[in-house]
């Protein structure tokens, strides 16, 4: 992707040519200038064309309007009402540096303006309102470029997930996969692939959301793809262990990594649910890290829950040798299965501003336990949206609903 380049703005872009007075000019001369030039808000004072101070119109006219000030100060040097420490910047000063210096100089630099020079010689003056307008315009352009980049990142992230969506549709006609990043890009990802005699599915919630979360999905999904090549799909627990070790190593969160004992720069990882289904036996192998698998068997009036391990994947406090364990299910044909990230369960809403929670999710699954997965998902999303109401979205939302 190519983004346009823009010339950096400098103080010269704000420079307004102005008259000035010599330091030996008296206040009557200044008064005459301000009277003739009603648009003049500040007047530089110079010695040999080099600025030494700045007279504010408002301050000067206010002082000279006082009783007897004409008589007392009229013939005295104009330095009597001069700001002896105005903000003076070179024309080549960047807008960023100028902004910092204007803030440090205080309100007078924004209200009365500042002096701009070239090679130390007076070039003109600039004003706070101009500076704020330029900063706002530059910030808007930076935001536009950032959003352009994030939008493009979203295209890449969705493209990486597209093959899994196609594989899912081919293997499970009665299935629904929902992926809603809280921001344009997100920290949740999924993977689905068919293999000889079955399929493998993964749903993961990486640390963070937005751009940081999206970077974590690249790291974690790459680690999972490598683990699948090395170990195959039939042992979800072993795959979680391999991904955990890879994340710890890549992010320097492993005690065996040089320097990690002195404190890693990050503490990131993921929660996940990995599933491998064997078509011949009808067995489903599940392993989870802080994620659960929910199942409604035909004719049953309850939602069975298989909890994942309480240990997260890849974090500093996750031992490198930690072993997750598989749970094996004999899944009856027609069973409805569901896995979700915590973006669904933790969303605040309702009359009391509390989390959506597992109970409401279970109720929705039971109420439509015989319906196609797409209808179950649609009803759940409708109920979730009503629950959220005007509350902001807290996290990415991803879930997988399917029927065998």
C-alpha positions as CSV (number, residue, x, y, z in Angstrom):
1,X,0.0,0.0,0.0
2,X,1.3,3.5,-0.9
3,X,0.3,6.5,1.2
4,X,0.9,10.0,-0.1
5,X,3.7,12.1,1.4
6,X,3.2,15.7,2.5
7,X,5.7,18.5,3.0
8,X,6.2,19.1,6.7
9,X,4.7,22.3,7.9
10,X,7.0,24.9,9.5
11,X,6.7,28.2,11.3
12,X,7.2,30.1,8.0
13,X,3.8,28.8,6.9
14,X,2.2,30.9,9.7
15,X,4.4,34.0,9.1
16,X,2.5,37.3,8.6
17,X,4.6,40.3,7.5
18,X,4.3,43.1,10.0
19,X,5.5,46.6,10.8
20,X,7.9,47.0,13.8
21,X,9.3,49.7,15.9
22,X,12.8,50.4,17.1
23,X,13.5,50.1,20.8
24,X,14.1,53.9,21.0
25,X,10.6,54.7,19.6
26,X,8.3,56.3,22.1
27,X,4.9,55.2,23.1
28,X,3.2,57.9,21.1
29,X,4.6,56.3,18.0
30,X,3.2,52.9,19.1
31,X,-0.2,54.5,19.8
32,X,-0.2,56.0,16.4
33,X,0.5,52.7,14.7
34,X,-2.2,50.8,16.7
35,X,-4.7,53.6,15.9
36,X,-4.0,53.5,12.2
37,X,-3.7,49.7,12.0
38,X,-6.7,48.4,13.8
39,X,-5.9,44.9,12.5
40,X,-2.5,44.9,14.2
41,X,-2.7,42.8,17.3
42,X,1.0,42.6,18.2
43,X,3.9,44.9,17.4
44,X,7.5,43.6,17.4
45,X,10.2,45.8,18.9
46,X,13.7,45.5,17.2
47,X,17.3,46.6,17.5
48,X,19.1,46.4,14.2
49,X,16.3,44.4,12.7
50,X,16.6,41.7,15.4
51,X,13.5,41.3,17.7
52,X,13.9,42.0,21.4
53,X,10.3,42.1,22.5
54,X,6.6,42.2,21.5
55,X,3.9,44.7,22.4
56,X,0.4,43.4,22.8
57,X,-2.3,45.7,21.4
58,X,-4.8,44.8,24.1
59,X,-2.4,45.4,26.9
60,X,-0.9,48.6,25.5
61,X,-4.2,50.2,24.7
62,X,-5.6,49.3,28.1
63,X,-2.6,50.8,29.9
64,X,-2.6,54.0,27.8
65,X,-6.3,54.6,28.4
66,X,-5.6,55.1,32.1
67,X,-5.6,58.6,33.5
68,X,-2.3,60.5,33.1
69,X,-0.6,57.6,31.3
70,X,-0.3,59.7,28.1
71,X,1.5,62.4,30.0
72,X,3.7,60.1,32.1
73,X,4.6,57.4,29.4
74,X,3.8,59.0,26.0
75,X,7.4,60.2,25.4
76,X,9.1,57.3,27.1
77,X,10.6,54.3,25.3
78,X,8.1,51.7,24.1
79,X,10.0,49.0,26.0
80,X,7.9,50.1,29.0
81,X,5.0,48.1,27.8
82,X,6.9,45.4,25.9
83,X,7.0,41.7,26.7
84,X,10.7,41.3,27.1
85,X,10.6,37.4,26.8
86,X,8.2,36.7,23.9
87,X,8.3,33.4,22.0
88,X,10.8,33.8,19.1
89,X,11.2,31.0,16.7
90,X,13.1,30.5,13.4
91,X,11.0,30.2,10.2
92,X,12.3,26.6,9.7
93,X,11.0,25.4,13.1
94,X,8.6,22.5,12.6
95,X,5.0,23.0,13.6
96,X,5.4,20.1,16.1
97,X,8.3,21.9,17.8
98,X,6.5,25.2,17.6
99,X,3.5,23.8,19.3
100,X,5.5,22.4,22.2
101,X,7.3,25.7,22.6
102,X,4.1,27.7,22.5
103,X,2.6,25.5,25.2
104,X,5.7,25.9,27.3
105,X,5.5,29.7,26.8
106,X,2.0,29.8,28.2
107,X,-1.1,31.7,27.3
108,X,0.7,34.8,26.1
109,X,2.1,33.0,23.1
110,X,-1.3,31.8,22.1
111,X,-3.1,35.0,22.9
112,X,-0.6,37.7,21.8
113,X,1.3,35.6,19.2
114,X,4.9,34.9,18.6
115,X,7.8,36.3,16.6
116,X,9.2,34.5,13.5
117,X,12.7,35.2,12.3
118,X,15.0,34.2,9.5
119,X,18.7,34.1,10.4
120,X,17.9,36.1,13.5
121,X,16.2,38.9,11.6
122,X,12.5,39.7,12.0
123,X,10.4,38.0,9.3
124,X,6.9,38.5,10.8
125,X,4.6,37.3,13.5
126,X,2.3,34.3,14.0
127,X,-0.8,33.8,16.1
128,X,-2.2,31.0,18.3
129,X,-5.4,30.6,16.3
130,X,-3.5,30.0,13.1
131,X,-1.3,27.5,14.9
132,X,-4.3,25.6,16.4
133,X,-5.9,25.5,12.9
134,X,-2.8,24.1,11.3
135,X,-2.3,21.5,14.1
136,X,-6.0,20.4,13.8
137,X,-5.6,20.0,10.0
138,X,-2.4,18.0,10.4
139,X,-3.9,15.8,13.0
140,X,-6.9,15.2,10.8
141,X,-4.6,14.2,8.0
142,X,-2.6,11.9,10.3
143,X,-5.8,10.3,11.5
144,X,-7.0,9.8,7.9
145,X,-3.8,8.1,7.0
146,X,-3.9,5.9,10.1
147,X,-7.5,4.9,9.4
148,X,-6.5,4.2,5.8
149,X,-3.8,1.9,7.1
150,X,-6.2,0.2,9.6
151,X,-8.8,-0.3,6.9
152,X,-6.2,-1.9,4.7
153,X,-5.1,-4.1,7.7
154,X,-8.7,-5.1,8.0
155,X,-8.7,-6.3,4.4
156,X,-5.6,-8.4,5.1
157,X,-7.1,-9.8,8.4
158,X,-10.3,-10.8,6.7
159,X,-8.5,-12.4,3.8
160,X,-6.5,-14.6,6.2
161,X,-9.8,-15.8,7.7
162,X,-11.5,-16.3,4.4
163,X,-10.1,-19.8,3.7
164,X,-11.4,-21.1,7.1
165,X,-14.9,-19.8,6.3
166,X,-14.9,-21.6,3.0
167,X,-13.7,-24.9,4.6
168,X,-16.3,-24.6,7.3
169,X,-19.1,-24.2,4.8
170,X,-17.9,-27.3,2.9
171,X,-17.6,-29.5,6.0
172,X,-20.5,-28.3,8.1
173,X,-23.6,-27.1,6.2
174,X,-25.4,-26.4,9.4
175,X,-23.0,-24.0,11.0
176,X,-22.6,-20.3,11.7
177,X,-19.4,-18.4,12.5
178,X,-19.7,-14.9,13.8
179,X,-16.7,-12.6,13.9
180,X,-17.2,-8.9,14.9
181,X,-14.1,-7.0,15.9
182,X,-14.8,-4.2,18.3
183,X,-12.8,-1.9,16.2
184,X,-11.9,-2.2,12.5
185,X,-9.5,-5.0,13.2
186,X,-9.6,-7.3,16.2
187,X,-7.8,-9.6,18.5
188,X,-10.1,-12.7,18.0
189,X,-9.3,-15.2,15.2
190,X,-10.6,-18.6,14.1
191,X,-9.2,-21.5,12.0
192,X,-11.1,-24.3,10.4
193,X,-9.6,-27.0,8.2
194,X,-10.6,-30.4,7.0
195,X,-8.4,-33.4,7.2
196,X,-8.7,-37.0,6.3
197,X,-11.7,-38.4,8.2
198,X,-12.7,-35.2,10.0
199,X,-11.9,-31.6,10.7
200,X,-10.2,-29.3,13.1
201,X,-11.5,-26.0,14.5
202,X,-10.0,-23.3,16.7
203,X,-11.4,-20.2,18.2
204,X,-9.1,-17.8,20.0
205,X,-9.1,-14.5,21.9
206,X,-5.8,-12.8,21.9
207,X,-4.7,-10.1,24.3
208,X,-6.1,-6.7,23.4
209,X,-8.3,-5.5,20.5
210,X,-7.8,-3.1,17.7
211,X,-4.4,-2.9,16.2
212,X,-2.4,-4.5,19.1
213,X,-4.9,-7.4,19.2
214,X,-4.6,-7.8,15.4
215,X,-0.8,-8.1,15.7
216,X,-1.3,-10.8,18.3
217,X,-3.6,-12.8,16.1
218,X,-0.9,-12.9,13.4
219,X,1.6,-14.3,15.9
220,X,-0.8,-16.8,17.4
221,X,-2.4,-18.0,14.2
222,X,1.1,-18.4,12.6
223,X,2.1,-20.5,15.7
224,X,-1.0,-22.6,15.4
225,X,-0.4,-23.2,11.7
226,X,3.1,-24.3,12.4
227,X,1.9,-26.6,15.2
228,X,-0.6,-28.2,12.9
229,X,2.1,-28.9,10.4
230,X,4.3,-30.4,13.0
231,X,1.8,-32.4,15.1
232,X,-1.3,-32.8,13.0
233,X,-4.8,-32.0,14.1
234,X,-5.8,-34.9,16.3
235,X,-4.4,-33.8,19.7
236,X,-5.9,-30.3,20.5
237,X,-4.2,-30.3,23.9
238,X,-0.7,-30.8,22.5
239,X,-1.4,-28.1,19.9
240,X,-2.3,-25.6,22.7
241,X,1.0,-26.4,24.4
242,X,3.0,-25.9,21.2
243,X,1.3,-22.6,20.5
244,X,1.9,-21.5,24.1
245,X,5.6,-22.2,23.9
246,X,5.9,-20.5,20.5
247,X,4.2,-17.3,21.9
248,X,6.4,-17.3,25.0
249,X,9.5,-17.6,22.8
250,X,8.5,-15.1,20.2
251,X,7.6,-12.4,22.7
252,X,10.5,-13.2,25.1
253,X,8.1,-14.3,27.9
254,X,9.9,-17.6,28.5
255,X,12.2,-17.9,31.4
256,X,14.6,-19.7,29.1
257,X,14.8,-16.7,26.8
258,X,17.9,-14.5,27.5
259,X,16.9,-11.4,29.4
260,X,13.5,-12.7,30.3
261,X,14.5,-13.1,33.9
262,X,15.1,-9.3,34.1
263,X,11.5,-8.6,33.1
264,X,9.9,-9.2,29.7
265,X,8.6,-6.2,27.7
266,X,5.2,-7.8,27.3
267,X,2.8,-10.2,29.0
268,X,0.5,-11.3,26.2
269,X,-1.2,-14.5,25.2
270,X,-4.6,-15.9,24.4
271,X,-7.6,-17.9,25.5
272,X,-8.8,-20.5,23.1
273,X,-10.9,-23.6,22.3
274,X,-9.5,-26.3,20.0
275,X,-11.7,-29.1,18.6
276,X,-10.9,-32.1,16.5
277,X,-13.8,-34.2,15.1
278,X,-13.4,-37.8,13.8
279,X,-16.2,-38.6,11.4
280,X,-15.8,-42.4,11.6
281,X,-16.1,-42.7,15.4
282,X,-18.3,-39.6,16.0
283,X,-15.9,-38.6,18.7
284,X,-15.0,-35.0,19.3
285,X,-11.7,-34.1,21.1
286,X,-11.8,-30.8,22.9
287,X,-9.2,-28.8,24.8
288,X,-9.6,-25.3,26.0
289,X,-7.7,-22.5,27.8
290,X,-10.2,-20.3,29.7
291,X,-12.8,-21.2,27.1
292,X,-15.6,-23.7,27.3
293,X,-17.6,-25.9,24.9
294,X,-21.4,-26.0,25.2
295,X,-23.4,-28.8,23.9
296,X,-27.2,-29.5,23.7
297,X,-27.9,-33.1,22.8
298,X,-31.1,-34.1,21.0
299,X,-34.1,-34.4,23.4
300,X,-32.1,-32.8,26.3
301,X,-33.4,-29.9,28.3
302,X,-30.1,-28.7,29.5
303,X,-26.8,-27.3,28.2
304,X,-23.8,-29.4,29.0
305,X,-20.6,-27.4,29.6
306,X,-17.1,-28.7,29.2
307,X,-14.8,-26.2,30.8
308,X,-11.4,-25.5,29.5
309,X,-8.3,-25.3,31.7
310,X,-7.9,-22.1,33.8
311,X,-4.4,-21.6,32.5
312,X,-4.0,-19.0,29.7
313,X,-1.8,-19.6,26.6
314,X,1.7,-17.9,26.3
315,X,1.6,-15.6,29.3
316,X,4.6,-15.0,31.5
317,X,3.0,-16.9,34.4
318,X,2.1,-19.9,32.2
319,X,4.8,-22.5,32.7
320,X,6.6,-23.5,29.5
321,X,6.0,-27.2,30.2
322,X,2.3,-26.8,31.2
323,X,0.2,-29.6,29.7
324,X,-3.4,-29.1,28.7
325,X,-5.7,-32.1,28.5
326,X,-8.2,-33.4,26.0
327,X,-11.8,-34.1,26.8
328,X,-13.4,-36.7,24.5
329,X,-17.1,-36.7,23.7
330,X,-19.3,-39.2,21.9
331,X,-21.5,-36.7,20.1
332,X,-25.0,-37.8,19.0
333,X,-26.1,-36.8,15.5
334,X,-28.2,-33.6,15.7
335,X,-26.3,-32.2,18.7
336,X,-25.9,-28.4,18.8
337,X,-22.4,-27.2,19.9
338,X,-21.3,-23.7,20.7
339,X,-18.0,-22.0,21.6
340,X,-17.5,-18.3,22.2
341,X,-14.9,-15.7,23.2
342,X,-15.6,-13.6,26.3
343,X,-16.7,-10.6,24.2
344,X,-20.2,-12.2,24.3
345,X,-20.4,-13.1,27.9
346,X,-18.7,-10.0,29.4
347,X,-20.7,-7.3,27.6
348,X,-22.3,-4.9,30.0
349,X,-26.0,-4.1,29.5
350,X,-29.5,-4.6,30.7
351,X,-31.4,-2.6,33.3
352,X,-28.7,-3.0,35.9
353,X,-25.6,-2.6,33.7
354,X,-24.3,-6.1,34.4
355,X,-22.6,-8.7,32.1
356,X,-24.6,-10.7,29.6
357,X,-23.3,-13.9,31.2
358,X,-23.6,-17.6,30.6
359,X,-27.1,-17.9,31.9
360,X,-28.7,-15.8,29.2
361,X,-26.5,-17.4,26.5
362,X,-27.7,-20.9,27.7
363,X,-31.3,-19.8,27.6
364,X,-31.0,-18.7,24.0
365,X,-29.3,-22.1,23.0
366,X,-32.0,-24.1,24.8
367,X,-34.9,-22.0,23.4
368,X,-33.8,-22.8,19.8
369,X,-32.0,-26.2,20.3
370,X,-33.8,-27.7,17.3
371,X,-33.4,-24.7,15.0
372,X,-30.7,-24.4,12.3
373,X,-27.4,-23.0,13.6
374,X,-28.0,-19.8,11.6
375,X,-31.3,-19.1,13.3
376,X,-29.7,-19.9,16.7
377,X,-27.0,-17.3,16.0
378,X,-29.4,-14.7,14.7
379,X,-31.6,-15.0,17.9
380,X,-28.5,-14.8,20.1
381,X,-27.2,-11.7,18.3
382,X,-30.7,-10.1,18.6
383,X,-30.9,-10.7,22.3
384,X,-27.3,-9.6,22.8
385,X,-27.9,-6.3,20.9
386,X,-31.0,-5.6,23.0
387,X,-29.0,-6.4,26.1
388,X,-26.1,-4.1,25.1
389,X,-28.5,-1.2,24.4
390,X,-26.6,2.1,24.5
391,X,-23.6,0.6,26.2
392,X,-20.4,0.8,24.2
393,X,-19.0,-2.5,22.9
394,X,-16.4,-3.8,25.4
395,X,-14.5,-6.3,23.3
396,X,-14.4,-8.3,20.1
397,X,-17.2,-10.7,19.6
398,X,-16.7,-14.1,18.0
399,X,-18.6,-17.4,18.4
400,X,-19.0,-20.7,16.5
401,X,-22.4,-22.5,16.5
402,X,-22.8,-25.8,14.6
403,X,-24.8,-28.9,14.5
404,X,-23.4,-32.4,13.7
